[in-house]
């Protein structure tokens, strides 16, 4: 058994915490659908994508039987109830903006840890664990944006989302794998790291970096520094005669 798989066996996210993360994800998806004026079917669909989308993608890629979202008796009913709550109380819930930002950030961290743990148990190599952990965290948002027929948020400049999940999944894989640290404290640290990065990026306006043309930037700087300086006397018309 690999080190990562052995580590994952000692790290089990409580079922109640897992379900709470799914409910928060469904809540954010349902609220977005309500703001867009969707019908009840649209609210339910976006709630499912927000709460279960990332896990569905993860389980399909791992190919270890039916997705947990379909085999667990509590997941779909919890998402359906959450969708109905957002359908009837979207106006009141929308006032809780600060709380929703924090809960959404915590969900991002939890989904990152859960996805990485599942990949570790499947015996995948470290790079694949990072990939699955990140995809589990942001997969639901990608499905949501596809359903809304818009460019996915994770590929646009904006608050840290995929970036935070990627850093968290990498930290979990390295700290609990090769370094052999206790997986439970590592998981808590990773959840705090991902959540903190997400919240700070929203509140302070941090944006994920965009592509940079390093050769072009270097040429521009060289052109600026390579220009010969004009003598001050001649420039002012006071040179010696």
ABEGO torsion letter per residue (X at the ends): XBAAAAAAAABBBBAAAAAAAAAAAAAAAAAAAAAAGBBAAAAAAAAAAAAAAAAAAAAAAAGAEBBAAAABAAAAAAAAAAAAAAAAAAAAAAAAAAAAAAAAAAAAAAAAAAAAAAAAAAGBBAAAAAAAAAAAAAAAAAAAAAAAGBBBAAABBEBBBAAAAAAAAAAAAAAABAAGBBAAAAAAAAAAAAAAAAAAAAAAGBBBBBBBBAAAAAAAAAAAAABBBBBAAAAAGABBX
